[in-house]
Structure formats: C-alpha cells, structure tokens
Amino acid sequence: MIVSFKDAFKFIGIIITVCCAVLVCNMFLNYHIDLNAIAGEISESQQVAYKAMQLNSKVVCGVTGGCLAMTSAVLLIFYIGNYIKEHSARFGILKALGYNDLKVAASCAVFGLCVLIGAAAGYALSWALMTKFYAAQNDGETLPTVVLHYQPVLLLTVVLPTLFYSALSVLIAYIKLKAPALSLIKGGDKLRRIKVTKSDKDRNFLTELAFSVIKGRKMLVFFVGFGCFCFSAMTQMGLSMRTYASDMMGYMILIIGLVLAAMSLLLALSAVISGNAKTVAMLKANGYSIKESGLAVLGLYHLPAVLGFAIGSAYQWGVLNVMINIVFSSVEGTAHYAFDWKAFGVCTAIFVVAYEALNQYYVWRITKTPLKSLMSE
C-alpha cells in the first residue's frame, strides 16, 4: 500500500472540520424534518414564525455546512499536495516501474478514512447534544413543541462525504502526479544558494526576503487569513447568538470558530517555519538576529491576518443582519440586531494578544533551527 492508514490519521485538520460540519448539519436537518412534520398543527397566526424557523435551519446548514465543506476540500488539496511532495521519490519510482498515474493515485482514496472518522464523530456528537438542542429550539411559546425523532436518512451525512472526499483525494493525487517520474524522484524545489552578507542595505534585503517568503506560500497566506476570519466571525457571532437565539447555539458556534481558527493558524505557521528552516539557518549563520529572522519569515503574515479578521467582522454582521432583521423581522418579540461594538472590542483585544503570542512562540521556534540543517544542501 503506497498510502497507509497511519498516514491518513495525520490529517487531523480534516477530521475536525468534517466533524464540525456533520455536527451542525445533522442537528439542523433532523430538526428541519421534525419541524415539517408539525405543519398541520400550525395556525394562521404562527405561519410567519414557522416559515422563519424553516428558513433558519436551511440558512444555518447552507452557510455553516457549506463553508466547512469548502474548508475541508481546501485542506484536502493542501494535505495531499504536501504528502505527495514529501514522498515524491516513492511515487516517482512507481511511475518509473510502469504504474500508471491513475493506479498510483487510487491509493490516496484511503484519505477518505479521515473524512469517515470526522463524519462519524460529528454524527455521534450531534446525537449526544440533540435533546438539549431541541429543548433550546422549543424554548418559548411561539410554535407547538417539536418532538425529536431519529431520521435514518441522515446517515447519508456520514456516507456521502466519505465517498465524495475519497473520490476527490484520488482526483487531486492524479493531477499532482502528472509530473514526469524523474522530476518526482528528484523531489521538490531545491533551496537557492545565495550568499547573505551584512551591509547597509540589511533592511531592504530582509524586506525583499519577507515578500519572497509570502509570495511562495499563497496557500498558507489563505490559511492565516481564513483562521483569523473564523476567529473573528465565529466568536462575535457566538457571543451575539447567546442574546438572539440560545446559550447553546452561541457556545456551539463559538467553539467551532475557535477550533477552526486554531487549526488553520497552527497548520499555516508551522508549515511556514518548517518550509523556511534552511533560510532561517542561513540568516543565523550570517549574523542576523532572531528578531530580524522572525520578521523576515512571519512579519508579512500580519497582513492577511488583519484582513481576515476585518472580513470576518463584516461577514458576521451581514449574516446576523439578514437572519434577524430580515428573516425574523415579522416574528413577534424578536429584537432588532445592530453591530455589537462591545463584542467587537473584546474579540479584537483577544485576537491581538493571541496572534502576537502565537507569533512570538514561532519566533522562539526559529531559535531552535539547527545550523547543521544547511549541511544537507
């Protein structure tokens, strides 16, 4: 087997993301089906509230589930690309021995295992929380009580993602393996050998190096921005949902956002450090300080971080504004939503402290880069 089950377990990011997606979708889809079952009990005066609850379930599944599904696909592309790059020699030898691209790529279907694990975990967790979720949704006297029923058809939330992402894994690997066998055997791009010298133009050199680092890692730029987007949008939305929906909904959104943010940032910044270990070692060997090395490698990632946080703030305002002020505007007793500046201030302060602390940790990691790593070049 070219790709082992042990390799698939390393895709922890996808497991967590799929788990969150299935957790949210299964809860809201199950509720939506049970909500449709009481359509005959809805009076004329309850029609507006009933339709609003139906639309709410669809919006949450579409927005949250769709966003998490897209994130899983992006993570899968990133992980498989990295895996093939790290084991390119193995794949290249197989191609040289006469195995065709599709047969080699088919072994990557095992990465669907991580999707199965995540989906099964999310499905099980959703049922562990389902009773409390229904109690929160039934809180109030707007609609008749929605009774919880088990919906076997929703097992498809486990089966379909597994099949889809297994097929996607094979497709991604097939595209990545289109390179000639000799190119795969030689491995990835080699470090450019440049002579680094101290001069009066140190700042210009480090700035140029910082731009080259960020230009060469566009996918990591996305993950940094996405992580900060998740933190901003989900934390502010979670705090607001405690007021407009329920504590359970608020905490659930808050936890999902924090998990996605932490996963994306740790993945991206770890990859930046490991991918530039030799560059940092060269800078250290030529007398550059740890602070200079840290700024050269991580400094410009502040830009996508701030941009992601700003977009996340705007996104959560837009979603809540549509859901509360438009979708639920006709429901009696629904409070008008306005941008929560207090939550924004709290989240901004936490974001600045947390992101800078994470940067300082990885700058400290840079100090652990051994100079002997240059010896392999």
C-alpha positions in Angstrom: 0.0 0.0 0.0 1.5 3.3 -1.1 -0.5 5.3 1.4 -1.0 3.7 4.8 -3.9 4.1 7.3 -1.4 5.7 9.6 -0.8 8.4 7.1 -4.5 9.2 6.9 -4.7 9.7 10.6 -2.3 12.6 10.3 -5.0 14.6 8.5 -6.3 15.8 11.9 -7.4 19.1 10.4 -9.9 17.5 8.0 -11.2 15.2 10.8 -12.0 18.2 13.0 -13.5 20.3 10.1 -15.7 17.4 8.8 -16.8 16.6 12.4 -18.0 20.2 12.9 -19.8 20.2 9.6 -21.7 17.0 10.2 -22.4 18.0 13.8 -24.2 21.2 12.7 -25.9 19.8 9.6 -27.3 16.7 11.3 -28.7 18.6 14.2 -30.4 21.2 12.0 -31.5 18.8 9.3 -33.0 16.5 11.8 -34.9 19.4 13.4 -36.0 20.6 10.0 -37.6 17.3 9.2 -39.3 17.1 12.5 -40.4 20.7 12.1 -42.0 19.8 8.8 -43.9 17.0 10.5 -45.9 19.5 12.6 -47.0 21.6 9.6 -50.7 20.6 10.1 -50.7 21.9 13.7 -49.5 25.4 12.7 -52.2 28.1 13.0 -52.6 31.1 10.7 -51.0 33.4 13.3 -48.0 31.0 13.6 -47.2 30.8 9.9 -44.7 33.6 9.8 -42.7 32.2 12.8 -43.0 28.6 11.3 -41.6 29.7 7.9 -38.9 31.7 9.7 -37.7 28.6 11.6 -37.7 26.5 8.5 -35.6 29.1 6.7 -33.3 29.4 9.7 -32.5 25.7 9.5 -31.7 25.9 5.8 -29.6 29.0 6.2 -27.5 27.6 9.0 -26.9 24.3 7.1 -26.1 26.1 3.9 -23.8 28.8 5.4 -22.1 26.7 8.1 -22.1 23.4 6.4 -21.2 24.8 3.0 -18.3 26.9 4.5 -17.0 23.9 6.4 -17.3 21.6 3.4 -15.3 24.1 1.3 -12.7 24.3 4.0 -12.4 20.5 4.1 -11.8 20.4 0.3 -9.1 23.1 0.6 -7.4 21.3 3.4 -7.5 18.0 1.5 -5.8 19.7 -1.5 -3.2 21.2 0.8 -2.6 17.9 2.7 -2.4 15.7 -0.3 -0.1 18.1 -2.1 2.2 18.2 0.9 2.1 14.4 1.2 3.0 13.8 -2.4 5.8 16.4 -2.2 7.2 14.7 0.9 7.0 11.2 -0.7 7.6 12.2 -4.3 10.5 9.8 -4.7 8.3 6.9 -3.8 5.6 7.9 -6.3 8.3 8.6 -8.9 9.8 5.2 -8.6 6.4 3.5 -9.0 5.8 5.5 -12.2 9.2 4.6 -13.5 8.4 1.0 -12.9 5.4 1.3 -15.2 2.5 2.0 -12.8 0.1 4.5 -14.5 -1.0 7.7 -12.8 -4.5 6.6 -12.0 -3.3 3.4 -10.3 -0.8 5.2 -8.2 -3.4 8.0 -7.4 -6.0 5.4 -6.4 -4.0 4.6 -3.2 -4.8 8.1 -2.0 -8.5 7.0 -1.6 -7.5 5.9 1.9 -7.5 9.5 2.9 -11.3 9.3 2.8 -10.8 7.4 6.1 -10.1 10.7 7.9 -13.4 12.0 6.5 -15.2 8.9 7.7 -13.8 9.3 11.2 -14.7 13.0 11.3 -18.2 12.4 9.9 -18.9 9.5 12.3 -17.6 11.6 15.3 -19.8 14.6 14.3 -22.8 12.3 13.8 -22.4 10.7 17.2 -21.7 14.1 18.9 -24.8 15.6 17.3 -27.0 12.9 18.8 -25.3 13.4 22.2 -26.4 17.0 22.0 -29.7 16.6 20.2 -32.0 16.5 23.2 -30.6 19.7 24.6 -30.7 21.3 21.1 -34.4 20.5 20.7 -35.1 21.9 24.2 -33.4 25.1 23.2 -35.3 25.3 19.9 -38.6 24.6 21.6 -38.0 27.3 24.3 -40.9 29.7 24.2 -44.5 29.5 23.1 -44.3 30.7 19.5 -44.7 27.2 17.9 -46.0 23.8 19.0 -43.4 21.6 20.6 -41.3 19.8 18.0 -40.8 16.2 19.1 -37.4 14.5 18.5 -37.4 11.6 16.1 -34.5 9.6 14.7 -34.1 10.1 10.9 -32.2 7.2 9.3 -31.8 9.1 6.0 -29.4 11.4 7.7 -26.8 8.7 7.9 -26.1 10.0 4.4 -24.3 12.9 6.1 -21.6 10.3 7.0 -21.7 8.1 3.9 -21.8 10.8 1.1 -18.9 13.0 2.4 -16.8 9.9 2.8 -17.4 8.8 -0.8 -17.1 12.3 -2.2 -13.8 13.2 -0.5 -12.3 9.7 -1.2 -13.0 10.4 -4.9 -11.7 13.9 -4.6 -8.5 12.6 -3.0 -7.9 10.4 -6.0 -8.6 13.2 -8.4 -6.2 15.6 -6.6 -3.5 13.0 -6.4 -4.0 12.2 -10.1 -3.5 15.8 -11.0 -0.4 16.2 -8.8 1.2 13.1 -10.2 1.1 14.3 -13.8 4.7 15.4 -13.4 7.4 13.2 -15.1 8.8 10.3 -13.0 12.3 11.7 -12.9 11.0 15.0 -11.6 9.2 13.3 -8.8 12.2 11.2 -7.9 14.4 14.3 -7.6 11.9 15.8 -5.2 10.7 19.4 -4.7 12.4 22.6 -5.5 15.9 22.9 -4.0 17.0 25.8 -1.9 18.5 28.6 -3.9 22.1 29.1 -2.8 22.6 32.7 -2.1 25.3 34.5 -0.3 23.9 36.5 2.5 26.1 39.3 3.7 25.6 42.1 6.2 25.5 45.6 4.7 24.0 49.0 5.0 21.0 47.6 3.0 20.0 45.0 5.5 16.5 46.3 5.8 15.9 46.2 2.0 17.3 42.7 1.9 15.1 41.4 4.7 12.0 43.2 3.3 12.7 41.5 -0.1 13.1 38.2 1.6 9.8 38.6 3.5 8.0 39.3 0.3 9.6 36.3 -1.4 8.5 34.1 1.6 4.9 35.2 1.4 4.7 35.1 -2.4 5.9 31.5 -2.5 3.3 30.3 0.0 0.0 31.6 -1.3 -2.0 28.7 0.2 -0.5 29.4 3.6 -1.5 33.1 3.2 -5.0 31.8 2.7 -5.0 29.7 5.8 -3.7 32.5 8.0 -6.4 34.8 6.7 -9.0 32.0 7.0 -8.0 31.2 10.6 -8.4 34.9 11.6 -11.7 35.1 9.6 -13.1 32.1 11.6 -11.9 33.6 14.9 -13.5 37.0 14.1 -16.7 35.8 12.6 -17.5 32.8 14.9 -16.5 34.5 18.2 -18.5 37.6 17.5 -21.4 35.6 16.1 -21.3 33.2 19.1 -21.4 36.0 21.6 -24.4 37.6 19.7 -26.3 34.3 19.3 -26.5 34.0 23.1 -28.7 37.1 23.0 -30.7 36.4 19.9 -31.0 32.6 20.0 -29.8 30.5 22.9 -26.7 29.9 25.0 -26.2 26.5 23.5 -26.2 27.9 19.9 -23.8 30.6 20.9 -21.4 28.3 22.7 -21.5 25.8 19.8 -20.7 28.5 17.2 -18.0 29.9 19.5 -16.3 26.5 20.0 -16.4 25.7 16.3 -14.9 29.0 15.4 -12.1 28.7 17.9 -11.2 25.2 16.8 -11.1 26.2 13.1 -9.1 29.3 13.8 -6.5 27.4 16.0 -6.3 24.6 13.4 -5.8 26.9 10.4 -3.2 29.1 12.1 -1.2 26.3 13.6 -1.2 24.5 10.3 -0.1 27.6 8.4 2.5 29.0 10.7 4.0 25.5 11.4 4.3 25.0 7.6 5.9 28.5 7.2 8.6 27.7 9.8 9.3 24.2 8.6 9.4 25.3 5.0 11.9 28.1 5.8 14.1 26.3 8.3 17.1 26.4 6.0 16.5 30.1 5.2 16.5 30.9 8.9 19.6 28.8 9.5 21.4 30.8 6.7 20.3 34.1 8.3 21.6 33.0 11.7 24.9 31.8 10.2 25.4 35.2 8.7 24.8 37.2 11.8 21.1 38.2 11.6 19.3 38.4 14.9 16.4 36.2 15.9 14.1 39.3 15.7 15.2 40.0 12.2 14.8 36.4 11.1 11.3 36.2 12.7 10.1 39.4 10.9 11.5 38.2 7.6 9.7 34.9 7.8 6.5 35.8 9.7 6.2 39.6 9.5 4.1 40.0 6.4 1.6 37.3 7.5 0.2 40.0 9.7 -1.4 41.5 6.6 -3.7 38.5 5.7 -4.4 38.1 9.5 -5.7 41.6 9.9 -7.6 41.4 6.6 -9.2 38.1 7.6 -10.3 39.5 10.9 -11.8 42.5 9.3 -13.7 40.4 6.7 -14.9 38.1 9.4 -16.4 41.0 11.4 -18.2 42.3 8.3 -19.4 38.7 7.4 -20.9 38.0 10.8 -22.6 41.4 10.8 -24.1 40.6 7.3 -25.3 37.1 8.2 -26.9 38.2 11.5 -28.4 41.3 10.0 -30.1 39.1 7.3 -31.2 36.4 9.7 -32.6 38.7 12.4 -33.6 41.9 10.8 -35.0 40.3 7.6 -35.8 36.6 8.1 -37.2 37.1 11.6 -38.4 40.6 11.2 -42.1 39.5 11.2 -41.7 37.3 14.3 -43.2 38.9 17.4 -40.7 39.6 20.2 -37.6 39.4 18.0 -35.1 42.1 19.0 -33.6 44.3 16.3 -29.9 43.4 15.5 -27.2 46.1 15.5 -23.5 45.7 15.2 -22.2 44.7 18.6 -19.3 47.1 19.2 -18.6 45.6 22.7 -18.2 42.1 21.3 -16.0 43.5 18.6 -13.7 45.3 21.1 -13.4 42.2 23.2 -12.7 39.9 20.2 -10.2 42.4 18.8 -8.2 42.6 22.1 -8.2 38.8 22.4 -7.2 38.5 18.7 -4.2 40.9 19.0 -2.9 39.2 22.2 -3.4 35.6 20.9 -2.0 36.2 17.4 1.1 38.1 18.8 1.6 35.4 21.4 1.5 32.7 18.6 3.9 34.7 16.5 6.3 35.0 19.5 6.1 31.3 20.0 7.1 30.5 16.4 9.8 33.1 16.6 11.1 31.2 19.6 10.8 28.0 17.5 13.1 29.7 14.9 15.8 29.9 17.6 15.7 26.1 17.6 16.6 25.8 13.9 19.9 23.9 13.9 22.7 25.3 11.7 23.5 21.7 10.6 20.3 21.7 8.6 22.4 23.5 6.0 24.7 20.6 5.7 22.1 18.6 3.6 22.3 21.1 0.8 
